[in-house]
Amino acid sequence: MPKLVVRNGPNAGAEFSFDKTIVVGRGPMSDLSFDDALVSRRHAMLNWDNQQCLVSDLGSSNGTYVNKCRLSDAVPLRTGDTLSFGAVVVEYVDSKSGTKCDHAARAEEASVYVMDDRSRTEVVSIRMGLEATPPEPGEDEAEVPEASRQIRFLSRFSEVVSSTFDEPALLSFVLEEILSMIPGAERSFVVQWNEQEELEHAHALSRSGQIENIEVSQALLNDVVARREAVLVRDSRHDSRFEGSGSLRQVEIRAAICAPLMYQDKCYGVIQADSSSAAAPLGRADVALMIGIGSQVAMFLAHKKLNRRLLERQREERDMMLAREVQQQFLPQSTPDLRGYSFAVDYSPVLAVGGDIYDFPYFADGRMGIAVGDVSGKGVSASLYVARLSSDLRYHAIRHNRPADVLRWVNAGLTAGGRAGMFVTLALIALDPASGRFDVASAGHHLPLVRDRTGRVTAVGASGDPPLGLNPDSTFRQHTGTLDPADVVVLFTDGISEAENGTRKMFGEQRLHEVIRAAKSAGAILEAVLSAVKGFTGSAPQSDDITLLTFGRDP
């Protein structure tokens, strides 16, 4: 099991073991919390899957660092790696890990410019500046067979990939190896495409190791991408393919090898080695080497993008689950324990968080409230609206006696500071348990259904009043009724009545009335309705949040 060991501060020496994904931050919302003002509340995430541990920053204010390198993407951890969260430094320990790579720590920044015959356009800020590793003593690279050079590169490449998933570090290593194995090249660089095959990222290295701006030829890049083949330019001054290109002359390239980064028929960019001198010519063996290197780099970039998408999905899923936990705190933790009455409820959001609401607020005169509502939309935005609505509903209920007045005050608050285009339908009941008398008002919601002891089902209240959150001057009508022993009230949202089967036919309120008529108690009606909806929709996916609340006066 991996663990983190604190290396500084008042908790130096403390250990934290984990065997699942954890969030590091400040405060109670984190799995591992540090009391440091420089640590964000949700600072970083360590994703453990029994094979390796990936660390990623969660958009923290001060960044997450591994071996003093600030993270831009998720990277795997090895035993002995140091992680910095704000001023807190911890060490990662896992007996299954090997050594770590420090290429990224030696990188610096420069800029790449793409030259065409009309303009000079900066691509991005890039990593650059590693001094090329010279050949080992007594080794003449020009005499090393091409196959041997590829074998040596693949061996080193595999070693680096196994110890780091950091893109700048690996590409810096690749460019360093190119200058080491191709003596005629003065510089090397990688240019990557985005999904639209537009220039997006670049990494470069010059043999001198000096930090300088790198200028590349648009004509040469276009030729390689169009052909999906490597291009060898022995001397640009006498190459008929580029006679009309001013960009090669502008950047003073005499000899160059430019190869596409191809993986599974997709181009991820190009890799190039070039020189402003033809004194040390580039040959076909060098082209074969560049093609081999390019295929390995392309495979790495493809897997990196896939890994990034998986991590983003995991982060979104974790955030959604956190939002779900927060939303659950606004919903009742249990049904009321009210003598002489039975309650049953089912709340099933179509996503991790939902836009339905149910609640049991108390009125100023002591009567119990029963509310069911439906916010327009789904997902996080609807769930935030539900949180606001729940707070407003409880606040105004305890200050008023009439459901119609509560709806009017809640509506005023939502329209004053609400989000344009969002609204909510809501049915609100005030129940006097002793007498069974109740008041009900509806803001554009389905009217409550009452099943009496004979099985007759009747909608109670007044329909036609507007939803909450649209018009600040809206008013709401109120209806009064009485629950006799064995009477049951049913409140529901669109997820019940508008549930669709495979042919897009809706469940409908008539079918709902029939199911309610055939059952008796609050619990039996709830189970019968849910079972009928499930049987009707079959394998069709749930399309809307479902809330079903029943309560009845005991016989």
KOLLUM-297909 format. One record per residue (C-alpha): residue in one letter; z, x negated, y negated. Coordinates in steps of 0.05 Angstrom, whole numbers, padded with zeros to 5 digits, always signed. Each point is the difference from the previous one (the first is absolute). Example, Ala and Ser with C-alpha at 12.3 -4.5 7.8 and 13.67 -1.06 7.14 Angstrom:
BEGIN
A+00156-00246+00090 S-00013-00027-00069 
***
This chain:
BEGIN
M+00000+00000+00000 P-00018-00028-00068 K+00050-00008-00056 L+00006-00019-00073 V+00052-00052-00021 V+00023+00001-00073 R-00004-00071-00028 N+00029+00007-00070 G+00048+00041-00043 P+00066+00031+00019 N-00027+00025+00067 A-00026-00068+00023 G+00002-00004+00075 A-00003+00075+00011 E-00049+00022+00055 F-00039+00064+00008 S-00034+00014+00066 F-00054+00053+00007 D-00048+00027+00053 K-00039+00050-00041 T-00035+00006-00067 I+00049-00008-00057 V-00001+00004-00076 V+00035-00054-00041 G+00023+00020-00069 R+00059+00018-00045 G+00042+00062+00011 P+00009+00052+00055 M-00074+00016+00009 S-00011-00067+00035 D+00016-00021+00071 L+00021-00070-00024 S+00030+00003-00070 F+00015-00057-00048 D+00042+00009-00063 D-00047-00040-00045 A-00030+00026-00065 L-00065-00037+00015 V-00009+00038+00065 S-00038+00066-00005 R+00028+00062+00033 R-00058-00002+00051 H-00019-00074-00004 A-00034-00020+00066 M-00013+00025+00070 L+00007-00039+00065 N-00042+00032+00055 W+00024-00021+00070 D-00042+00020+00061 N+00030-00043+00055 Q-00057-00050-00007 Q+00006-00025-00071 C+00033+00016-00066 L-00043+00015-00060 V+00030+00000-00070 S-00032+00036-00058 D+00020+00012-00072 L+00011+00073-00021 G-00022-00009-00072 S+00065-00033-00022 S+00009-00021-00072 N+00014-00073+00015 G-00042-00010+00063 T+00016-00021+00071 Y-00008-00074+00018 V-00011-00034+00067 N+00011-00075-00001 K-00003+00004-00077 C-00069+00035+00002 R-00004+00069-00031 L-00027+00052+00047 S-00064+00037-00016 D-00009+00028+00071 A+00042+00006+00062 V+00012-00066+00038 P+00031-00015+00067 L+00066-00037+00002 R+00019-00060+00042 T+00068-00030+00014 G+00024-00040-00059 D-00041+00038-00052 T+00040+00013-00064 L-00007+00066-00036 S+00021+00012-00072 F+00017+00069-00027 G+00019-00009-00072 A+00053-00054+00000 V+00018+00012+00073 V-00027-00050+00050 V+00002+00014+00075 E-00027-00036+00061 Y-00039+00035+00055 V+00022-00019+00071 D-00036+00018+00064 S+00000-00044+00061 K-00070+00022+00020 S-00032-00025-00064 G-00031-00068-00011 T-00013-00042-00062 K-00021+00026-00067 C-00059-00016-00044 D+00005-00023-00072 H-00073+00000-00023 A+00012+00056-00050 A+00055-00038-00034 R-00050-00054-00020 A-00051+00046-00031 E-00012+00009-00074 E-00044+00047-00041 A-00068-00005-00032 S-00060+00046-00013 V-00066+00011+00035 Y-00062+00020-00040 V-00064+00029+00030 M-00062-00023-00037 D-00065+00038-00003 D-00060-00009-00046 R+00032+00043-00055 S+00075-00004+00001 R+00063-00036+00021 T+00049+00049+00031 E+00071-00017+00022 V+00017+00026+00069 V+00076-00007+00007 S+00058-00048-00006 I-00001-00043+00063 R+00040-00050+00040 M-00024-00072-00008 G+00018-00073-00005 L+00015-00027+00070 E-00022-00072+00004 A-00045-00006+00060 T+00030-00034+00061 P-00037-00066+00012 P-00026-00017+00069 E+00050-00033+00045 P-00002-00077+00000 G-00059-00026+00039 E-00033+00069+00007 D-00071+00006-00027 E-00013+00074-00008 A-00075-00011-00003 E+00002-00026+00072 V+00043+00055+00028 P-00043+00049+00040 E-00005+00070-00029 A+00033+00031+00061 S+00059-00047-00005 R+00009+00017-00073 Q+00001+00074+00016 I+00049-00010+00056 R+00046-00039-00046 F-00005+00053-00054 L+00013+00058+00048 S+00061-00036+00027 R+00029-00011-00069 F-00021+00070-00023 S+00036+00033+00059 E+00062-00040-00015 V+00001+00022-00073 V-00016+00074+00017 S+00058+00001+00049 S+00048-00024-00053 T-00022+00040-00062 F-00035+00064-00017 D-00003-00018-00074 E-00072+00003-00024 P+00003-00053-00056 A+00035-00049+00047 L-00051+00008+00056 L-00061-00002-00046 S+00027-00062-00035 F+00005-00033+00069 V-00071+00021+00018 L-00030-00028-00064 E+00040-00064+00009 E-00028-00008+00071 I-00072+00012-00025 L+00005-00058-00049 S+00032-00043+00053 M-00055+00013+00051 I-00061+00002-00047 P+00001-00066-00040 G-00062+00021-00040 A+00036+00060-00031 E+00034-00007-00067 R+00032+00069-00001 S+00008+00061+00044 F+00017+00072-00015 V+00006+00070+00031 V-00023+00062-00037 Q+00021+00068+00029 W-00030+00069-00008 N+00036+00066-00007 E-00019+00062+00038 Q-00060+00010-00047 E-00023-00072+00012 E+00018-00019-00071 L+00030-00068-00016 E+00075+00007+00002 H+00040-00062+00020 A-00015-00074+00001 H+00034-00063+00024 A-00026-00069-00018 L+00014-00074+00010 S-00031-00062-00031 R+00001-00068+00033 S+00031-00030-00062 G+00058+00048+00004 Q-00005+00012-00075 I+00012+00070-00026 E-00065+00024-00030 N-00043+00061-00006 I-00049+00009+00057 E-00069+00028-00015 V-00043+00027+00057 S-00072+00024+00004 Q-00012+00075+00004 A-00070-00012+00028 L+00026-00040+00059 L+00055+00051+00015 N-00050+00058-00002 D-00048-00037+00047 V+00054-00012+00052 V+00028+00071-00003 A-00070+00031+00004 R-00021-00043+00060 R+00068+00002+00035 E-00017-00072+00018 A+00024-00069-00022 V-00043-00036-00052 L-00008-00075-00005 V-00024-00028-00067 R-00016-00075+00008 D-00024-00008-00072 S-00002+00060-00047 R-00051-00035-00045 H-00053+00003+00055 D+00020+00064+00036 S-00053+00054-00010 R+00049+00055+00017 F+00038-00011-00066 E-00055-00021-00047 G+00011+00061-00044 S+00076-00007-00001 G+00032-00030-00061 S+00070+00009+00029 L-00007-00059+00049 R-00021-00045-00056 Q+00054+00027-00044 V+00055-00017+00049 E-00034-00067+00016 I-00002+00011+00076 R-00047-00048+00036 A+00021+00011+00073 A+00037+00059+00030 I+00017+00037+00064 C+00016+00073-00010 A+00020+00042+00061 P+00017+00074+00005 L+00069+00021+00025 M-00023+00046+00056 Y+00044+00038+00049 Q-00024+00059+00042 D-00063+00008-00042 K+00039+00004-00065 C-00003-00051-00056 Y+00066-00017-00032 G-00028-00051-00049 V-00029-00071+00001 I+00026-00070+00010 Q-00034-00059-00033 A+00002-00076-00002 D-00043-00034-00053 S-00013-00063-00040 S-00031-00018-00067 S-00030-00062+00033 A-00052-00008+00055 A+00025-00070+00016 A+00041+00026+00060 P-00046+00054+00028 L+00024+00061+00038 G-00031+00011+00069 R-00011+00052+00054 A+00063-00022+00038 D+00039+00016-00063 V-00032+00069-00002 A+00021+00014+00071 L+00071-00022-00018 M+00001+00046-00061 I-00025+00059+00042 G+00056-00012+00051 I+00052-00006-00055 G-00027+00062-00035 S+00006+00043+00063 Q+00073-00020+00009 V+00016+00013-00073 A-00035+00068+00003 M+00040+00020+00062 F+00064-00020-00036 L-00018+00041-00062 A-00019+00060+00042 H+00067-00002+00037 K+00036-00012-00065 K-00030+00063-00031 L+00017+00040+00062 N+00071-00027-00001 R+00006+00017-00074 R-00021+00072+00014 L+00049+00006+00057 L+00057-00026-00044 E-00019+00047-00056 R+00000+00058+00049 Q+00069-00021+00026 R+00026-00006-00071 E-00027+00068-00018 E+00030+00031+00063 R+00067-00032-00015 D-00003+00025-00072 M-00018+00069+00023 M+00058+00001+00049 L+00046-00022-00056 A-00027+00056-00044 R+00011+00049+00057 E+00073-00022+00005 V+00009+00009-00075 Q-00032+00069+00002 Q+00044+00021+00059 Q+00060-00012-00045 F-00024+00055-00047 L-00006+00050+00058 P+00061+00036+00030 Q+00031-00041+00056 S+00016+00063+00040 T-00006+00076-00004 P+00056+00040-00032 D+00060+00018+00042 L+00007+00070-00026 R+00044+00051+00037 G-00041+00060+00023 Y-00067-00035-00010 S-00046-00045+00040 F-00049-00051-00029 A-00058-00039+00030 V-00050-00047-00034 D-00058-00044+00018 Y-00029-00051-00049 S-00062-00039+00024 P-00039-00040-00053 V-00072-00017+00018 L+00011-00071-00026 A+00063-00043+00000 V+00021+00034-00064 G-00015+00072-00018 G-00010+00049-00057 D+00041+00058+00028 I+00071+00015-00020 Y+00057+00042+00026 D+00071+00002-00027 F+00065+00040-00002 P+00023-00004-00073 Y+00061+00039-00023 F-00003+00047-00061 A+00050+00005-00056 D+00030+00064+00029 G+00012-00034+00067 R-00058+00031+00038 M-00039-00043+00048 G-00071-00018-00017 I-00057-00007+00050 A-00064-00033-00026 V-00066-00019+00031 G-00057-00031-00040 D-00066-00037+00005 V-00024-00053-00049 S-00075-00009-00012 G-00026-00061+00035 K+00029-00045+00054 G+00030-00068+00009 V+00041-00042-00047 S-00018+00035-00065 A+00019+00068+00029 S+00064-00028+00029 L+00021-00028-00069 Y-00014+00069-00029 V+00044+00031+00055 A+00057-00047-00019 R-00005+00021-00073 L-00005+00074+00019 S+00060-00004+00047 S+00044-00031-00054 D-00022+00051-00053 L+00009+00059+00048 R+00073-00018+00016 Y+00015-00015-00073 H-00024+00067-00026 A+00025+00042+00058 I+00072-00019-00012 R-00008+00022-00073 H-00032+00068+00011 N+00009+00063+00042 R-00071+00026+00006 P-00056-00034+00041 A-00051+00022-00053 D+00039-00037-00054 V+00006-00063+00044 L-00076+00000+00011 R-00012+00008-00075 W+00045-00060-00017 V-00029-00043+00056 N-00070+00017-00024 A+00017-00020-00071 G+00024-00068+00022 L-00060-00013+00045 T-00051+00019-00052 A+00035-00042-00054 G-00001-00064+00039 G-00044+00015+00060 R-00062-00034+00025 A-00065+00033-00021 G-00033+00038+00056 M+00062+00004+00045 F+00037+00065+00012 V+00046+00032+00051 T+00007+00069+00031 L+00072+00020+00015 A+00037+00060+00029 L+00074+00004-00019 I+00053+00047+00029 A+00072+00011-00023 L+00041+00029+00057 D+00069+00034-00002 P+00024-00011+00072 A+00054+00053-00003 S-00045+00059-00017 G-00067-00027+00024 R-00030+00015-00069 F-00050-00050-00026 D-00045-00014-00060 V-00068-00033+00009 A-00051-00029-00048 S-00066-00034+00017 A-00040-00051-00041 G-00068+00009+00032 H+00029-00010+00070 H-00006+00042+00063 L+00050+00057-00004 P+00058-00003+00049 L-00010+00043+00062 V+00057+00044+00025 R+00002+00023+00072 D+00048+00058+00009 R+00035+00021+00064 T-00058+00045+00020 G-00051-00057-00003 R-00033+00022-00064 V-00023-00059-00044 T-00002+00010-00075 A-00015-00048-00058 V+00053+00004-00054 G-00005-00019-00073 A-00056+00003-00052 S-00065-00038+00010 G-00047-00025-00055 D+00048-00044-00040 P-00026-00070-00017 P+00020-00066+00033 L+00049-00047-00034 G-00025-00057-00044 L-00062+00032-00031 N+00020+00044-00058 P+00065-00012-00039 D+00003+00074-00020 S-00004+00028+00070 T+00050+00055+00020 F+00019+00024+00069 R+00018+00068+00028 Q+00059+00013+00045 H+00010+00047+00059 T+00066+00024+00031 G+00011+00018+00073 T+00052+00004+00054 L+00004-00033+00069 D+00029+00044+00054 P+00029-00028+00064 A-00055-00029+00045 D-00048-00007-00058 V-00035-00068-00005 V-00035-00032-00060 V-00059-00047+00010 L-00024-00049-00054 F-00060-00046+00013 T-00052-00044-00033 D-00076-00004+00006 G+00006-00048+00060 I+00017+00062+00041 S-00046+00054-00026 E-00060-00046-00013 A+00005-00041+00064 E-00071-00009+00027 N-00026-00005+00071 G-00060-00040+00023 T-00049+00052-00029 R+00034-00002-00069 K+00028+00070+00010 M+00069+00011-00033 F+00063+00024+00034 G+00009+00053-00054 E+00058+00044-00023 Q-00020+00058+00045 R+00009-00043+00062 L+00065-00026-00030 H+00026+00071-00008 E-00016+00015+00073 V+00039-00060+00025 I+00060+00016-00044 R-00001+00073+00023 A+00005-00022+00073 A+00062-00044-00009 K+00070+00018-00024 S+00049-00053-00023 A-00011-00054-00053 G-00004-00055+00053 A-00045+00040+00046 I-00049+00016-00057 L-00003-00072-00021 E-00017-00024+00070 A-00050+00056+00012 V-00038-00014-00065 L-00003-00075+00011 S-00023+00011+00072 A-00053+00050-00022 V-00027-00047-00054 K-00004-00058+00049 G-00035+00043+00052 F-00049+00025-00052 T-00019-00068-00029 G-00003-00035+00067 S-00025-00071-00007 A-00020+00009-00074 P+00040-00048-00044 Q+00054+00028-00047 S-00033+00007-00068 D+00059+00019-00044 D+00075-00007-00005 I+00038+00052+00040 T+00066+00031-00022 L+00029+00060+00035 L+00069+00027-00017 T+00033+00061+00032 F+00068+00031-00011 G+00029+00065+00024 R+00062+00043-00003 D+00033+00001+00068 P+00001+00067+00037 
***
